[in-house]
Amino acid sequence: MAVSEAQVKDIVEKVLSQLKPEAGISGKKLSGVFEDMEEAIKASKKAQAVMQKLSMDCREKIINNIRKKTMESAEIMAKMGVEETGMGNVGHKILKHQLLAEKTPGTEDIATIAWSGDRGLTLIEMGPFGVIGAITPCTNPSETILCNSIGMIAGGNTVVFNPHPAAIKVSNFAVNLVNEASVEVGGPDNIAVSVTKPTLATSDIMLKHKDIPLIVATGGPGVVTTVLSSGKRGIGAGAGNPPVLVDETADIKKAAMDIVNGCTFDNNLPCIAEKEIVAVNEIVDELKHYLLENDCYEISKEEQDKLTAVVLKDNKLNRKCVGKDARTLLSMIGINTPDNIRCIIFEGEKEHPLIAEELMMPILGIVRAKDIDDAIEKAVWLEHGNRHSAHMHSKNVDNITRFGKAIDTAIFVKNAPSYAALGFGGEGYCTFTIASRTGEGLTSARTFTKQRRCVMSDSLCIR
């Protein structure tokens, strides 16, 4: 379904008109959106009492309808997201919504473990936590809400969202979509809830509420630290700054293409995206040649200084630059480039601020290394111990193994663009909550369940 810019603006106006839940799409109340966080949690708890009693088949019907409606509204949410946040690429955001709809695990991810023997039968069943509290980012707002909802509902939970304030409208559009999907197939309303004006105060209520046993945070290091200090079980998906290492055995032409495609996807907003390159010295010039062939623009030392001053204004990340395309960033320092330019490159030491800092924009600093040992050391330093994501282009299995062990990240992509980690051009499932800091890694439905051991002694073994 093609959606014009005028239609998107009309939808944005209708969705949470003045951020009031009673005046949403076409004048009707947005389902699951409340003015008061306490009321939102109360509604979520009531819905979870119904959800917990639903069969797995019923949960799967709800999830299948969420998938269907996400596909139908992918373009609308992509355009709304860019319109509201000023970040990212509409075409790529459409692909992300389609990806989550197709490849986020549902109830099939909830597995039972069984032991049967002379002393009877023991099962490990995966049960719901109940009401989950979730904090979501502005970089992947509706994508994270929909992906989290599918996994959490599959586990028998309901979810209370506190979206990023910069993405309220598109986030609550997604919350409404989840509830519509449920009600349409006979499920309960308010299986996902949110508030009209998410703030630190509403987040604090959610973090401390007695009816919320699990908090899931997707965002920067600050929000993850807050969640881990809440005294509750916390799943934290934080910062990454993923390096991509290229050694002398790599297919350099393909590596350059893959790196640029990964780095520029949604203007480098995904936390898994390539943020800097570490390459062994003997192939740097060849790599740069192919990077330039893949629509990169190399900036001079003077231009680096100008770009640093704009991007890291007063030594702090300039939020107005996050998620902007390369041509927009270059125009900020007076450089006009052809329409095909999509990535900015330069050489620098690993301590260069545009290399050491995670920018979330298509800027790729290239760090030279003497050999593979030096490259691994520099790449590990640049990842800053986030244990999030790293990438490598190499045909040397020993080098790949050594780097993988040294970097110790939740995601390690070899010889492909970074987005292969999410099942886009690679095997495996999709998620937008990668809990590197708390160790869960790529979350899925089973992440949002807890183990329950069920024992039947001296019975039900019929072998």
Buried (B, 14 or more C-beta within 10 A) or exposed (E): EEBEEEBBEEBBEBBBBEBBBEBBBEEEEBBBBBEEBEEBBBBBBBBBEBBEEBEEEBBBBBBBBBBEBBBEBBBBBBBBBBBBBBBBBBEBBBBBBBBBBBBBBBBEBBEEEEEBEEEBBBBEBBBBBBBBBBBBBBBBBBBBBBBBBBBBBBBBBBBBBBBBEBBBBBBBBBBBBBBBBBBEBEBBBBBBBBBBEBEEEBBBBBBEBEBBBBBBBBBBBEBBBBBBEBEBBBBBBBBBBBBBBBBBBBBBBEBBBBBBBBBBBBBBBBBBBBBBBBBBEEBBEBBBEBBBEBBBBBBEEEBBEBBBBEBBEEEEBBBEBBBBBBBEBBEBBEBEBEEEBBBBBBBBEBEBBBBBBBBBBBBBBBBBBEEBEBBBBBBBBBBBEBBBBBBBBBEBEEBBEBBBEBBEBBBBBBBBBBBBBBBBEEEEBBBBBBBBBBEBBBBBBBBBBBEEEEEEEEEEEEE
